[in-house]
Amino acid sequence: MQPLEYSVVAPMHNEEGNIQALYLDIKRAMERLKRPYEIVFVNDASLDTTLPKMKEIQSGDPNFHFVDLEYNVGENWALLAGISKARGDIIITIDGDYQNDPAFIPRLLEELS
């Protein structure tokens, strides 16, 4: 298995309207870097179709993984759950509700260099 340089972790609670677009925007931003990465979404006990949409994305993208929490624990604990499963050397956290634009990920990583 190839070592991962980056993990992007996003907690999600009832984000069925955002999940597909956020996934695609993160994927575009990460593919521009041409570095090994994974995307980890955390289902924080959503009551909508967030989890089925995560399963659908995972079936088509080996770089996408998810954590499914049985109980709603809130953003901070959901992030911690995702971080605990992340395998990248550098972990990037992002909100599931588009508070942060994934297009800025490459510029954020430039600041770490």
CNS distance restraints for C-alpha pairs under 8 A (distance, minus, plus):
assign (resid   2 and name CA) (resid  36 and name CA) 7.66 0.50 0.50
assign (resid   3 and name CA) (resid  36 and name CA) 7.19 0.50 0.50
assign (resid   3 and name CA) (resid  88 and name CA) 7.46 0.50 0.50
assign (resid   4 and name CA) (resid  36 and name CA) 4.95 0.50 0.50
assign (resid   4 and name CA) (resid  37 and name CA) 5.37 0.50 0.50
assign (resid   4 and name CA) (resid  38 and name CA) 7.26 0.50 0.50
assign (resid   4 and name CA) (resid  87 and name CA) 6.39 0.50 0.50
assign (resid   4 and name CA) (resid  88 and name CA) 4.61 0.50 0.50
assign (resid   4 and name CA) (resid  89 and name CA) 6.51 0.50 0.50
assign (resid   5 and name CA) (resid  35 and name CA) 6.66 0.50 0.50
assign (resid   5 and name CA) (resid  36 and name CA) 5.39 0.50 0.50
assign (resid   5 and name CA) (resid  37 and name CA) 5.81 0.50 0.50
assign (resid   5 and name CA) (resid  88 and name CA) 4.87 0.50 0.50
assign (resid   5 and name CA) (resid  89 and name CA) 5.00 0.50 0.50
assign (resid   5 and name CA) (resid  90 and name CA) 6.10 0.50 0.50
assign (resid   6 and name CA) (resid  35 and name CA) 7.76 0.50 0.50
assign (resid   6 and name CA) (resid  36 and name CA) 6.55 0.50 0.50
assign (resid   6 and name CA) (resid  37 and name CA) 4.57 0.50 0.50
assign (resid   6 and name CA) (resid  38 and name CA) 6.43 0.50 0.50
assign (resid   6 and name CA) (resid  87 and name CA) 7.84 0.50 0.50
assign (resid   6 and name CA) (resid  88 and name CA) 4.44 0.50 0.50
assign (resid   6 and name CA) (resid  89 and name CA) 5.89 0.50 0.50
assign (resid   6 and name CA) (resid  90 and name CA) 4.88 0.50 0.50
assign (resid   6 and name CA) (resid  91 and name CA) 5.85 0.50 0.50
assign (resid   6 and name CA) (resid  92 and name CA) 7.27 0.50 0.50
assign (resid   7 and name CA) (resid  37 and name CA) 5.63 0.50 0.50
assign (resid   7 and name CA) (resid  38 and name CA) 4.90 0.50 0.50
assign (resid   7 and name CA) (resid  39 and name CA) 5.76 0.50 0.50
assign (resid   7 and name CA) (resid  40 and name CA) 6.97 0.50 0.50
assign (resid   7 and name CA) (resid  86 and name CA) 5.92 0.50 0.50
assign (resid   7 and name CA) (resid  87 and name CA) 6.58 0.50 0.50
assign (resid   7 and name CA) (resid  88 and name CA) 4.72 0.50 0.50
assign (resid   7 and name CA) (resid  89 and name CA) 7.49 0.50 0.50
assign (resid   7 and name CA) (resid  90 and name CA) 6.28 0.50 0.50
assign (resid   7 and name CA) (resid  91 and name CA) 4.78 0.50 0.50
assign (resid   7 and name CA) (resid  92 and name CA) 6.04 0.50 0.50
assign (resid   8 and name CA) (resid  26 and name CA) 7.94 0.50 0.50
assign (resid   8 and name CA) (resid  37 and name CA) 7.75 0.50 0.50
assign (resid   8 and name CA) (resid  38 and name CA) 6.37 0.50 0.50
assign (resid   8 and name CA) (resid  39 and name CA) 4.80 0.50 0.50
assign (resid   8 and name CA) (resid  40 and name CA) 5.97 0.50 0.50
assign (resid   8 and name CA) (resid  91 and name CA) 5.90 0.50 0.50
assign (resid   8 and name CA) (resid  92 and name CA) 4.66 0.50 0.50
assign (resid   8 and name CA) (resid  93 and name CA) 5.74 0.50 0.50
assign (resid   8 and name CA) (resid  94 and name CA) 7.14 0.50 0.50
assign (resid   9 and name CA) (resid  39 and name CA) 6.14 0.50 0.50
assign (resid   9 and name CA) (resid  40 and name CA) 4.72 0.50 0.50
assign (resid   9 and name CA) (resid  41 and name CA) 5.71 0.50 0.50
assign (resid   9 and name CA) (resid  42 and name CA) 7.51 0.50 0.50
assign (resid   9 and name CA) (resid  79 and name CA) 6.96 0.50 0.50
assign (resid   9 and name CA) (resid  82 and name CA) 5.94 0.50 0.50
assign (resid   9 and name CA) (resid  83 and name CA) 6.68 0.50 0.50
assign (resid   9 and name CA) (resid  86 and name CA) 7.53 0.50 0.50
assign (resid   9 and name CA) (resid  91 and name CA) 7.12 0.50 0.50
assign (resid   9 and name CA) (resid  92 and name CA) 6.15 0.50 0.50
assign (resid   9 and name CA) (resid  93 and name CA) 4.84 0.50 0.50
assign (resid   9 and name CA) (resid  94 and name CA) 6.22 0.50 0.50
assign (resid  10 and name CA) (resid  40 and name CA) 6.41 0.50 0.50
assign (resid  10 and name CA) (resid  41 and name CA) 4.81 0.50 0.50
assign (resid  10 and name CA) (resid  42 and name CA) 6.12 0.50 0.50
assign (resid  10 and name CA) (resid  79 and name CA) 6.77 0.50 0.50
assign (resid  10 and name CA) (resid  82 and name CA) 7.42 0.50 0.50
assign (resid  10 and name CA) (resid  93 and name CA) 5.94 0.50 0.50
assign (resid  10 and name CA) (resid  94 and name CA) 5.06 0.50 0.50
assign (resid  10 and name CA) (resid  95 and name CA) 5.43 0.50 0.50
assign (resid  10 and name CA) (resid  96 and name CA) 5.44 0.50 0.50
assign (resid  11 and name CA) (resid  41 and name CA) 5.78 0.50 0.50
assign (resid  11 and name CA) (resid  42 and name CA) 4.54 0.50 0.50
assign (resid  11 and name CA) (resid  43 and name CA) 6.42 0.50 0.50
assign (resid  11 and name CA) (resid  44 and name CA) 6.72 0.50 0.50
assign (resid  11 and name CA) (resid  75 and name CA) 6.18 0.50 0.50
assign (resid  11 and name CA) (resid  78 and name CA) 5.59 0.50 0.50
assign (resid  11 and name CA) (resid  79 and name CA) 5.62 0.50 0.50
assign (resid  11 and name CA) (resid  82 and name CA) 7.40 0.50 0.50
assign (resid  11 and name CA) (resid  94 and name CA) 7.71 0.50 0.50
assign (resid  11 and name CA) (resid  95 and name CA) 6.30 0.50 0.50
assign (resid  11 and name CA) (resid  96 and name CA) 5.62 0.50 0.50
assign (resid  12 and name CA) (resid  41 and name CA) 6.82 0.50 0.50
assign (resid  12 and name CA) (resid  42 and name CA) 5.64 0.50 0.50
assign (resid  12 and name CA) (resid  43 and name CA) 5.12 0.50 0.50
assign (resid  12 and name CA) (resid  44 and name CA) 5.71 0.50 0.50
assign (resid  12 and name CA) (resid  46 and name CA) 7.52 0.50 0.50
assign (resid  12 and name CA) (resid  50 and name CA) 7.73 0.50 0.50
assign (resid  12 and name CA) (resid  75 and name CA) 7.90 0.50 0.50
assign (resid  12 and name CA) (resid  95 and name CA) 7.60 0.50 0.50
assign (resid  12 and name CA) (resid  96 and name CA) 5.04 0.50 0.50
assign (resid  12 and name CA) (resid  97 and name CA) 7.60 0.50 0.50
assign (resid  13 and name CA) (resid  43 and name CA) 6.10 0.50 0.50
assign (resid  13 and name CA) (resid  44 and name CA) 5.01 0.50 0.50
assign (resid  13 and name CA) (resid  45 and name CA) 6.54 0.50 0.50
assign (resid  13 and name CA) (resid  46 and name CA) 4.87 0.50 0.50
assign (resid  13 and name CA) (resid  47 and name CA) 7.97 0.50 0.50
assign (resid  13 and name CA) (resid  50 and name CA) 7.54 0.50 0.50
assign (resid  13 and name CA) (resid  72 and name CA) 7.95 0.50 0.50
assign (resid  13 and name CA) (resid  96 and name CA) 7.77 0.50 0.50
assign (resid  14 and name CA) (resid  46 and name CA) 4.71 0.50 0.50
assign (resid  14 and name CA) (resid  47 and name CA) 6.16 0.50 0.50
assign (resid  14 and name CA) (resid  48 and name CA) 5.54 0.50 0.50
assign (resid  14 and name CA) (resid  49 and name CA) 7.47 0.50 0.50
assign (resid  14 and name CA) (resid  50 and name CA) 5.98 0.50 0.50
assign (resid  15 and name CA) (resid  19 and name CA) 5.89 0.50 0.50
assign (resid  15 and name CA) (resid  46 and name CA) 7.81 0.50 0.50
assign (resid  15 and name CA) (resid  48 and name CA) 7.76 0.50 0.50
assign (resid  15 and name CA) (resid  50 and name CA) 5.84 0.50 0.50
assign (resid  15 and name CA) (resid  96 and name CA) 6.88 0.50 0.50
assign (resid  15 and name CA) (resid  97 and name CA) 6.85 0.50 0.50
assign (resid  16 and name CA) (resid  20 and name CA) 7.86 0.50 0.50
assign (resid  16 and name CA) (resid  48 and name CA) 6.55 0.50 0.50
assign (resid  16 and name CA) (resid  49 and name CA) 5.56 0.50 0.50
assign (resid  16 and name CA) (resid  50 and name CA) 4.59 0.50 0.50
assign (resid  16 and name CA) (resid  53 and name CA) 7.32 0.50 0.50
assign (resid  18 and name CA) (resid  22 and name CA) 5.87 0.50 0.50
assign (resid  18 and name CA) (resid  96 and name CA) 7.24 0.50 0.50
assign (resid  18 and name CA) (resid  97 and name CA) 6.52 0.50 0.50
assign (resid  18 and name CA) (resid  98 and name CA) 7.60 0.50 0.50
assign (resid  19 and name CA) (resid  23 and name CA) 5.99 0.50 0.50
assign (resid  19 and name CA) (resid  50 and name CA) 7.04 0.50 0.50
assign (resid  19 and name CA) (resid  53 and name CA) 7.39 0.50 0.50
assign (resid  19 and name CA) (resid  54 and name CA) 7.76 0.50 0.50
assign (resid  19 and name CA) (resid  96 and name CA) 7.25 0.50 0.50
assign (resid  20 and name CA) (resid  24 and name CA) 6.23 0.50 0.50
assign (resid  20 and name CA) (resid  53 and name CA) 7.53 0.50 0.50
assign (resid  20 and name CA) (resid  57 and name CA) 7.92 0.50 0.50
assign (resid  21 and name CA) (resid  25 and name CA) 6.11 0.50 0.50
assign (resid  22 and name CA) (resid  26 and name CA) 6.08 0.50 0.50
assign (resid  22 and name CA) (resid  96 and name CA) 7.35 0.50 0.50
assign (resid  22 and name CA) (resid  98 and name CA) 7.17 0.50 0.50
assign (resid  22 and name CA) (resid 102 and name CA) 7.66 0.50 0.50
assign (resid  23 and name CA) (resid  27 and name CA) 6.05 0.50 0.50
assign (resid  23 and name CA) (resid  39 and name CA) 7.95 0.50 0.50
assign (resid  24 and name CA) (resid  28 and name CA) 6.12 0.50 0.50
assign (resid  25 and name CA) (resid  29 and name CA) 6.24 0.50 0.50
assign (resid  25 and name CA) (resid 102 and name CA) 5.98 0.50 0.50
assign (resid  25 and name CA) (resid 103 and name CA) 7.01 0.50 0.50
assign (resid  26 and name CA) (resid  30 and name CA) 6.11 0.50 0.50
assign (resid  26 and name CA) (resid  39 and name CA) 7.81 0.50 0.50
assign (resid  26 and name CA) (resid 102 and name CA) 5.25 0.50 0.50
assign (resid  26 and name CA) (resid 103 and name CA) 7.34 0.50 0.50
assign (resid  27 and name CA) (resid  31 and name CA) 5.98 0.50 0.50
assign (resid  27 and name CA) (resid  39 and name CA) 7.81 0.50 0.50
assign (resid  28 and name CA) (resid  32 and name CA) 6.38 0.50 0.50
assign (resid  29 and name CA) (resid  33 and name CA) 7.10 0.50 0.50
assign (resid  29 and name CA) (resid 102 and name CA) 6.39 0.50 0.50
assign (resid  29 and name CA) (resid 103 and name CA) 5.60 0.50 0.50
assign (resid  29 and name CA) (resid 104 and name CA) 7.88 0.50 0.50
assign (resid  29 and name CA) (resid 105 and name CA) 6.61 0.50 0.50
assign (resid  29 and name CA) (resid 106 and name CA) 6.75 0.50 0.50
assign (resid  30 and name CA) (resid  34 and name CA) 7.13 0.50 0.50
assign (resid  30 and name CA) (resid  35 and name CA) 7.52 0.50 0.50
assign (resid  30 and name CA) (resid  37 and name CA) 7.02 0.50 0.50
assign (resid  30 and name CA) (resid 105 and name CA) 7.71 0.50 0.50
assign (resid  30 and name CA) (resid 106 and name CA) 7.50 0.50 0.50
assign (resid  31 and name CA) (resid  35 and name CA) 7.27 0.50 0.50
assign (resid  33 and name CA) (resid 106 and name CA) 6.95 0.50 0.50
assign (resid  37 and name CA) (resid  63 and name CA) 6.76 0.50 0.50
assign (resid  37 and name CA) (resid  88 and name CA) 6.86 0.50 0.50
assign (resid  38 and name CA) (resid  63 and name CA) 4.62 0.50 0.50
assign (resid  38 and name CA) (resid  64 and name CA) 5.78 0.50 0.50
assign (resid  38 and name CA) (resid  65 and name CA) 7.39 0.50 0.50
assign (resid  38 and name CA) (resid  86 and name CA) 7.95 0.50 0.50
assign (resid  38 and name CA) (resid  87 and name CA) 7.92 0.50 0.50
assign (resid  38 and name CA) (resid  88 and name CA) 7.33 0.50 0.50
assign (resid  39 and name CA) (resid  63 and name CA) 6.13 0.50 0.50
assign (resid  39 and name CA) (resid  64 and name CA) 4.79 0.50 0.50
assign (resid  39 and name CA) (resid  65 and name CA) 6.16 0.50 0.50
assign (resid  40 and name CA) (resid  64 and name CA) 6.04 0.50 0.50
assign (resid  40 and name CA) (resid  65 and name CA) 4.85 0.50 0.50
assign (resid  40 and name CA) (resid  66 and name CA) 5.14 0.50 0.50
assign (resid  40 and name CA) (resid  67 and name CA) 7.34 0.50 0.50
assign (resid  40 and name CA) (resid  82 and name CA) 6.36 0.50 0.50
assign (resid  40 and name CA) (resid  86 and name CA) 6.91 0.50 0.50
assign (resid  41 and name CA) (resid  54 and name CA) 7.67 0.50 0.50
assign (resid  41 and name CA) (resid  64 and name CA) 7.93 0.50 0.50
assign (resid  41 and name CA) (resid  65 and name CA) 6.55 0.50 0.50
assign (resid  41 and name CA) (resid  66 and name CA) 4.71 0.50 0.50
assign (resid  41 and name CA) (resid  67 and name CA) 6.44 0.50 0.50
assign (resid  41 and name CA) (resid  82 and name CA) 6.91 0.50 0.50
assign (resid  42 and name CA) (resid  66 and name CA) 5.50 0.50 0.50
assign (resid  42 and name CA) (resid  67 and name CA) 4.68 0.50 0.50
assign (resid  42 and name CA) (resid  68 and name CA) 6.03 0.50 0.50
assign (resid  42 and name CA) (resid  69 and name CA) 7.33 0.50 0.50
assign (resid  42 and name CA) (resid  78 and name CA) 6.27 0.50 0.50
assign (resid  42 and name CA) (resid  79 and name CA) 7.29 0.50 0.50
assign (resid  42 and name CA) (resid  81 and name CA) 7.39 0.50 0.50
assign (resid  42 and name CA) (resid  82 and name CA) 5.86 0.50 0.50
assign (resid  43 and name CA) (resid  50 and name CA) 7.05 0.50 0.50
assign (resid  43 and name CA) (resid  51 and name CA) 6.28 0.50 0.50
assign (resid  43 and name CA) (resid  66 and name CA) 7.19 0.50 0.50
assign (resid  43 and name CA) (resid  67 and name CA) 6.07 0.50 0.50
assign (resid  43 and name CA) (resid  68 and name CA) 4.83 0.50 0.50
assign (resid  43 and name CA) (resid  69 and name CA) 5.92 0.50 0.50
assign (resid  43 and name CA) (resid  78 and name CA) 7.81 0.50 0.50
assign (resid  44 and name CA) (resid  68 and name CA) 6.69 0.50 0.50
assign (resid  44 and name CA) (resid  69 and name CA) 5.27 0.50 0.50
assign (resid  44 and name CA) (resid  70 and name CA) 7.43 0.50 0.50
assign (resid  44 and name CA) (resid  71 and name CA) 6.80 0.50 0.50
assign (resid  44 and name CA) (resid  72 and name CA) 5.09 0.50 0.50
assign (resid  44 and name CA) (resid  73 and name CA) 6.58 0.50 0.50
assign (resid  44 and name CA) (resid  74 and name CA) 7.02 0.50 0.50
assign (resid  44 and name CA) (resid  75 and name CA) 7.96 0.50 0.50
assign (resid  44 and name CA) (resid  78 and name CA) 6.19 0.50 0.50
assign (resid  45 and name CA) (resid  68 and name CA) 7.05 0.50 0.50
assign (resid  45 and name CA) (resid  69 and name CA) 5.45 0.50 0.50
assign (resid  45 and name CA) (resid  70 and name CA) 5.51 0.50 0.50
assign (resid  45 and name CA) (resid  71 and name CA) 5.24 0.50 0.50
assign (resid  45 and name CA) (resid  72 and name CA) 4.88 0.50 0.50
assign (resid  46 and name CA) (resid  50 and name CA) 6.28 0.50 0.50
assign (resid  46 and name CA) (resid  51 and name CA) 7.07 0.50 0.50
assign (resid  46 and name CA) (resid  72 and name CA) 7.58 0.50 0.50
assign (resid  49 and name CA) (resid  53 and name CA) 6.22 0.50 0.50
assign (resid  50 and name CA) (resid  54 and name CA) 6.30 0.50 0.50
assign (resid  51 and name CA) (resid  55 and name CA) 6.32 0.50 0.50
assign (resid  51 and name CA) (resid  68 and name CA) 7.52 0.50 0.50
assign (resid  52 and name CA) (resid  56 and name CA) 6.23 0.50 0.50
assign (resid  53 and name CA) (resid  57 and name CA) 6.24 0.50 0.50
assign (resid  54 and name CA) (resid  58 and name CA) 6.12 0.50 0.50
assign (resid  54 and name CA) (resid  66 and name CA) 6.81 0.50 0.50
assign (resid  55 and name CA) (resid  59 and name CA) 6.24 0.50 0.50
assign (resid  56 and name CA) (resid  60 and name CA) 6.90 0.50 0.50
assign (resid  57 and name CA) (resid  61 and name CA) 6.23 0.50 0.50
assign (resid  57 and name CA) (resid  64 and name CA) 7.11 0.50 0.50
assign (resid  58 and name CA) (resid  62 and name CA) 6.58 0.50 0.50
assign (resid  58 and name CA) (resid  63 and name CA) 7.92 0.50 0.50
assign (resid  58 and name CA) (resid  64 and name CA) 5.37 0.50 0.50
assign (resid  58 and name CA) (resid  65 and name CA) 6.06 0.50 0.50
assign (resid  58 and name CA) (resid  66 and name CA) 7.77 0.50 0.50
assign (resid  66 and name CA) (resid  82 and name CA) 7.79 0.50 0.50
assign (resid  67 and name CA) (resid  81 and name CA) 7.34 0.50 0.50
assign (resid  67 and name CA) (resid  82 and name CA) 6.47 0.50 0.50
assign (resid  67 and name CA) (resid  85 and name CA) 7.86 0.50 0.50
assign (resid  69 and name CA) (resid  78 and name CA) 7.83 0.50 0.50
assign (resid  73 and name CA) (resid  77 and name CA) 5.80 0.50 0.50
assign (resid  73 and name CA) (resid  78 and name CA) 6.29 0.50 0.50
assign (resid  74 and name CA) (resid  78 and name CA) 5.99 0.50 0.50
assign (resid  75 and name CA) (resid  79 and name CA) 6.01 0.50 0.50
assign (resid  76 and name CA) (resid  80 and name CA) 6.31 0.50 0.50
assign (resid  77 and name CA) (resid  81 and name CA) 6.20 0.50 0.50
assign (resid  78 and name CA) (resid  82 and name CA) 6.34 0.50 0.50
assign (resid  79 and name CA) (resid  83 and name CA) 6.06 0.50 0.50
assign (resid  79 and name CA) (resid  93 and name CA) 7.60 0.50 0.50
assign (resid  80 and name CA) (resid  84 and name CA) 6.04 0.50 0.50
assign (resid  81 and name CA) (resid  85 and name CA) 6.70 0.50 0.50
assign (resid  82 and name CA) (resid  86 and name CA) 6.19 0.50 0.50
assign (resid  83 and name CA) (resid  91 and name CA) 7.32 0.50 0.50
assign (resid  86 and name CA) (resid  91 and name CA) 7.35 0.50 0.50
assign (resid  94 and name CA) (resid  98 and name CA) 7.99 0.50 0.50
assign (resid  94 and name CA) (resid  99 and name CA) 7.90 0.50 0.50
assign (resid  94 and name CA) (resid 100 and name CA) 6.18 0.50 0.50
assign (resid  94 and name CA) (resid 102 and name CA) 7.75 0.50 0.50
assign (resid  95 and name CA) (resid  99 and name CA) 5.93 0.50 0.50
assign (resid  95 and name CA) (resid 100 and name CA) 6.28 0.50 0.50
assign (resid 101 and name CA) (resid 105 and name CA) 7.83 0.50 0.50
assign (resid 104 and name CA) (resid 108 and name CA) 6.20 0.50 0.50
assign (resid 105 and name CA) (resid 109 and name CA) 6.24 0.50 0.50
assign (resid 106 and name CA) (resid 110 and name CA) 6.28 0.50 0.50
assign (resid 107 and name CA) (resid 111 and name CA) 6.67 0.50 0.50
assign (resid 108 and name CA) (resid 112 and name CA) 7.06 0.50 0.50
assign (resid 109 and name CA) (resid 113 and name CA) 6.86 0.50 0.50
